[in-house]
């Protein structure tokens, strides 16, 4: 389950390794002229509850080529990461592609440049002039329309490559008509459509679009996080956090319609537990059907109620772990248990990760 990394990574993380991170900047206007970056420090965070899903912070050495980069003209950031094991074996692979550079901040006093970049789904949050769509326009037509910026051909192909994952194609996702005079981010109708299907949308580590059902049940663990001798966990906080938790969801839409759902069974039901309501405002229309709007609220509820038992761990960086994955947590002297990954942050050159979990639904 360590692919594309060698299976030995699971044991070598505990015995010793050197983290490796390489980065290149690719101008949209000249994709054949990448700029190699000398990375001094880096933080890479993936969070299933955020859009864009991935945020990268780099500090790189200031060179003439780096100083000539202009984020306004469009720059993609590509990362390769991996391990150099104690026996010298190098295990490095493409890690994140088509990250969109948001900011380049020179720091003259120490000769460095701070770079902030986001996953490709950040383009959907840019304000753009919408076309007028017919009722129930298929989502793939929406994504392939002129609302997306045409950049270099390879990126444009990636933008249009939609993987519906575990979302049933029998119920195709659609967006409703929009006023063509409104300049607004396409993320709004996209979020409304996917919420109604109980799904999430994001750009994955390769830059491809993913629209898939949100992970609700634990599956095959991709990694074991053990404390104590032989384990890779350096800090384990079993204190249960209620960050992001809610047991009721209110979705408001631009036409003043609403969707609502609350937990009515189990120990966190609103009848016996404090009612904690998450209110979300969507500018886009969803459906004339009240049941559809309520279903969208229920899909959000199923996610946020699992945040009532979020834990944080710091461990050696398992670079293949990502949000939605199942991990096994094995505290020393206690029974192990499975959790879903909610958020993971990797740091370089330290080579560790901070991982936040959530319960299965």
C-alpha positions in Angstrom: 0.0 0.0 0.0 3.0 2.3 -0.2 2.9 2.7 -4.0 4.7 4.2 -5.8 7.2 3.9 -3.0 9.1 0.7 -2.2 7.4 -1.6 0.3 10.5 -1.2 2.6 9.5 2.3 3.3 7.2 1.2 6.1 10.1 -0.3 8.0 12.8 2.2 7.0 10.8 5.1 8.3 11.4 3.7 11.7 15.1 2.7 11.2 16.4 5.8 9.4 16.2 7.7 6.1 16.9 11.1 4.5 13.9 12.9 3.1 14.2 14.2 -0.5 12.2 17.0 -2.1 12.8 18.4 -5.6 10.8 21.3 -7.1 10.5 22.9 -10.6 8.6 25.9 -11.7 7.0 25.7 -15.1 5.8 29.0 -16.8 2.5 28.5 -18.7 3.8 30.5 -21.6 7.0 28.4 -22.0 6.3 24.9 -20.7 9.6 23.6 -22.2 11.7 25.9 -20.0 11.2 24.8 -16.4 13.2 26.5 -13.6 14.8 24.2 -11.0 14.3 25.5 -7.5 16.8 25.1 -4.6 14.3 24.2 -1.8 15.4 25.2 1.7 12.2 24.6 3.6 8.8 23.3 2.6 5.4 22.6 4.0 2.8 20.6 2.0 -0.7 20.3 3.4 -3.7 18.3 2.1 -7.1 18.9 3.8 -10.3 17.1 2.6 -12.5 19.9 4.1 -10.7 22.7 2.2 -10.8 23.9 -1.4 -8.3 24.2 -2.9 -7.4 20.8 -1.3 -3.6 21.3 -1.3 -1.5 24.2 -0.1 2.3 24.4 -0.5 4.7 26.8 1.2 8.3 26.8 0.0 11.4 28.8 0.8 13.9 28.7 -2.0 17.2 30.2 -2.8 16.9 33.5 -4.7 18.4 33.2 -8.2 18.0 35.4 -11.3 15.7 32.7 -12.9 13.5 32.6 -9.8 13.3 36.4 -9.5 12.2 36.6 -13.1 9.1 34.4 -12.5 5.8 36.3 -12.4 2.8 34.5 -10.8 0.4 36.8 -12.7 1.6 35.2 -16.0 0.9 31.7 -14.7 3.3 29.3 -13.1 2.9 25.6 -12.3 4.9 24.1 -9.5 5.9 20.4 -9.8 7.2 18.4 -6.8 9.1 15.1 -6.6 9.6 13.6 -3.2 10.9 10.5 -1.5 13.6 8.9 0.6 17.3 8.1 0.5 17.6 5.0 2.7 20.6 4.3 4.9 22.0 1.9 2.4 22.0 4.6 -0.3 19.0 3.4 -2.2 17.1 6.4 -3.7 13.3 6.1 -3.7 11.9 9.3 -5.3 8.8 9.8 -7.4 6.6 12.5 -8.8 4.5 13.7 -5.9 2.4 16.8 -6.7 2.0 18.2 -10.3 0.3 21.3 -11.7 0.2 23.3 -8.4 -0.7 26.9 -9.3 1.7 29.4 -7.9 -0.2 32.1 -6.0 2.6 34.3 -4.6 6.3 34.9 -5.0 7.7 36.9 -2.1 11.4 37.9 -2.2 13.1 38.1 1.1 16.3 40.2 0.3 17.8 40.1 3.8 18.5 36.4 3.6 18.6 35.9 -0.2 15.5 33.7 -0.4 12.1 33.7 -2.0 8.9 32.5 -0.3 6.5 30.7 -2.7 2.8 29.9 -2.0 1.0 27.5 -4.4 -2.3 25.7 -4.4 -3.6 22.6 -6.1 -5.2 23.0 -9.6 -8.7 23.3 -8.2 -7.8 26.8 -7.1 -8.6 27.9 -10.7 -12.3 27.2 -10.0 -12.2 29.9 -7.3 -11.1 32.7 -9.6 -13.9 35.1 -10.6 -14.9 34.5 -14.2 -17.7 35.6 -16.5 -20.2 32.8 -16.8 -21.9 31.5 -19.8 -25.7 31.0 -19.8 -26.4 27.3 -19.4 -29.7 25.4 -20.0 -31.5 23.8 -17.1 -29.7 20.7 -15.8 -26.5 21.1 -17.8 -24.3 18.0 -17.3 -21.4 18.8 -15.0 -18.8 17.5 -17.5 -20.2 20.0 -20.1 -19.9 22.7 -17.5 -16.3 21.9 -16.7 -15.4 21.7 -20.4 -17.0 25.0 -21.2 -15.4 28.4 -21.5 -15.6 29.1 -17.8 -12.2 27.5 -17.4 -9.0 29.3 -18.5 -7.3 27.7 -21.4 -3.6 27.4 -20.4 -1.0 25.2 -21.8 -2.4 22.2 -23.6 -1.3 19.6 -21.1 -2.9 21.5 -18.2 -6.1 22.1 -20.2 -6.4 18.3 -20.9 -5.9 17.7 -17.2 -8.7 20.2 -16.3 -11.1 18.4 -18.6 -10.2 14.9 -17.5 -13.0 14.1 -15.1 -12.8 10.9 -13.0 -16.2 10.3 -11.4 -14.7 7.7 -9.1 -17.3 6.0 -6.9 -20.1 8.4 -7.8 -22.8 6.5 -9.8 -22.9 7.6 -13.4 -26.6 6.6 -13.4 -27.3 9.9 -11.7 -25.2 12.4 -13.6 -24.3 15.5 -11.8 -25.8 18.7 -13.2 -25.7 22.4 -12.6 -28.6 24.8 -13.1 -28.8 27.9 -15.3 -26.8 31.0 -14.3 -27.1 34.6 -15.0 -24.4 35.4 -17.7 -23.9 38.9 -16.3 -22.7 37.5 -13.0 -18.9 37.3 -12.5 -18.4 34.6 -9.9 -16.2 31.6 -9.2 -17.3 28.4 -10.9 -16.6 26.6 -7.6 -20.1 27.6 -6.3 -22.2 25.6 -8.7 -19.7 22.8 -8.7 -19.8 22.5 -4.9 -23.6 22.6 -5.0 -23.8 19.8 -7.5 -21.3 17.5 -5.8 -22.8 18.1 -2.3 -26.2 17.0 -3.7 -24.6 13.7 -4.7 -22.8 13.2 -1.4 -19.5 13.7 -3.3 -16.4 15.8 -3.2 -14.5 17.5 -6.0 -10.8 18.3 -6.0 -7.7 18.1 -8.1 -5.5 15.2 -7.2 -1.7 15.0 -6.9 -1.4 14.5 -10.6 -3.5 17.5 -11.5 -6.5 15.5 -12.6 -10.1 16.3 -11.5 -11.6 13.8 -9.1 -15.3 13.7 -8.3 -15.9 10.9 -5.9 -18.0 9.8 -2.9 -16.5 11.0 0.4 -14.9 8.3 2.4 -17.3 7.3 5.2 -16.1 3.8 6.2 -12.6 2.5 6.9 -11.0 0.4 4.3 -7.6 -1.4 3.9 -5.1 0.6 6.0 -2.3 2.2 3.9 -0.1 2.8 7.0 0.3 1.9 10.6 1.1 4.7 13.1 2.7 3.1 16.2 3.9 4.8 19.4 6.7 3.5 21.5 9.8 1.5 20.6 10.0 0.7 16.9 7.2 3.1 16.0 7.3 6.2 13.8 5.1 8.4 16.0 6.9 11.1 17.8 3.9 13.0 19.3 0.5 11.5 19.9 -2.4 13.7 21.2 -5.4 11.4 22.1 -7.3 14.4 23.3 -10.6 14.5 21.3 -11.1 17.7 19.4 -14.5 19.1 18.3 -12.9 21.3 15.7 -15.3 21.4 12.7 -17.9 19.2 14.4 -21.6 19.8 13.9 -24.7 17.7 14.3 -27.0 19.9 12.2 -26.4 21.5 8.8 -28.2 24.5 7.2 -27.6 25.1 3.5 -28.8 28.4 2.1 -29.0 29.1 -1.6 -29.1 32.2 -3.8 -32.8 31.9 -4.5 -33.6 31.9 -0.7 -34.3 28.2 -0.7 -32.7 26.1 2.0 -31.7 22.5 2.8 -31.5 21.2 6.3 -30.4 18.0 8.0 -29.8 17.0 11.6 -28.6 13.9 13.4 -31.6 12.1 14.8 -30.1 8.8 16.0 -27.0 7.8 18.0 -25.3 9.4 20.9 -24.9 12.8 19.1 -28.5 13.2 18.1 -29.8 16.7 18.6 -32.5 15.5 21.0 -30.0 14.6 23.7 -26.8 16.4 22.7 -26.2 20.1 22.3 -27.3 21.2 18.9 -24.3 22.5 16.9 -25.4 23.9 13.6 -23.1 24.5 10.6 -24.5 27.2 8.3 -23.2 27.3 4.7 -24.3 29.9 2.1 -24.3 28.8 -1.5 -24.7 31.5 -4.1 -25.8 29.0 -6.8 -29.1 27.4 -7.4 -29.3 23.7 -6.8 -32.7 22.2 -7.6 -36.3 23.1 -7.3 -36.7 19.9 -5.2 -36.7 20.3 -1.4 -35.7 16.7 -1.0 -32.6 17.3 -3.2 -31.5 20.3 -1.1 -32.1 18.3 2.2 -30.0 15.5 0.7 -27.2 17.9 0.1 -27.3 19.1 3.7 -27.3 15.5 4.9 -24.2 14.7 2.8 -22.4 17.6 4.6 -23.7 16.4 8.0 -22.3 12.9 7.4 -18.9 14.5 7.1 -18.8 17.1 9.9 -20.3 14.9 12.6 -17.3 12.6 12.2 -15.0 15.5 13.3 -16.1 15.0 16.9 -13.3 12.6 17.5 -10.4 14.1 15.6 -6.9 13.2 16.8 -3.5 14.5 15.9 -0.2 12.7 15.5 3.3 13.6 14.4 5.2 10.9 12.7 7.8 10.1 10.1 6.5 11.3 6.7 4.7 8.5 4.9 4.4 10.4 1.6 1.8 8.1 0.1 -0.8 8.9 2.8 -3.6 11.4 1.8 -7.0 12.5 3.0 -9.7 9.8 2.9 -7.1 7.0 3.4 -7.5 4.6 6.3 -4.6 4.3 8.8 -4.1 2.1 11.8 -3.2 3.8 15.1 -1.4 1.5 17.5 -0.7 3.2 20.9 1.9 1.3 22.9 0.3 -1.2 25.3 -3.2 -0.5 23.9 -5.5 -2.0 21.3 -5.0 -0.6 17.8 -7.8 0.9 15.8 -8.6 2.3 12.4 -9.3 5.9 11.5 -9.8 8.0 8.4 -7.3 10.7 7.4 -8.8 14.2 7.5 -5.7 16.3 7.0 -2.0 15.7 6.6 0.9 18.2 6.5 4.4 17.2 5.4 7.5 19.2 6.4 11.0 19.4 4.9 13.9 19.1 5.5 12.7 17.5 8.8 10.8 14.7 7.0 7.9 14.5 9.4 4.1 14.7 9.0 1.3 16.0 11.2 -1.8 13.9 10.6 -5.4 14.6 11.8 -7.9 11.8 11.8 -11.7 11.5 11.9 -14.1 8.7 12.8 -15.8 6.7 10.1 -19.5 7.6 9.8 
